[in-house]
Amino acid sequence: MALRESEERYRTLYSNTPVMMHEIDSDGCLTNVNNYWLEVLGYERDEVIGQKAIRFMTEESARYVAKTTLPEFIKTGRHTDLPLQFVKKTGQVIDVLLSAVAERDEAGEFARSLTVLIDITERKKAEDALRESEERFRGAIESLQEGFALYDAEDRLVVMNDEYRRLNTSAQEIFDKGLCYEDLLRANIQRGAIADAIGREEAFVRERPEQHR
């Protein structure tokens, strides 16, 4: 009786946990999925049970799993935060982190796995947008005719363009070491421009010096 009640509680918890979960056998076929898995991907249970798990992944993820991660998982019995892409019934692709642990039989052979999928689609979009923004920013400052430098709240030089490096011979050393504006003063850069830029938490621009005639 106690064992039956424990199993029922487990099944209830498994089915209703608000995280995608599935189980596979040694052939990589789905033997169980929870309700949230079905809800996120948009399938009915009878559409997925018995199907290869890779059928619900993008082609790239499916190839990677079939050739690399599944054989490794059956051997080692563990995966942690494996980045993959699954495809909803609508065709929409989602990014997930997959973690899994294997259950083995008395002979030590792989019997099944318990797998958890964390949907990181929105986080991935935000990271990609930030990366694109940073690339556009760096492209913009490199296109400037003037030397350009940017400091953080700790007065450390964090961004500079090639023209700034050319104008200030010690700039690369300052950048590499994360030195503050007192070090820049020793590099013969005006105190007023640096202090004013740091006070506003902005960048400062040093104009190209006039060429000697």
Disulfide bonds with the S-S distance in Angstrom:
none
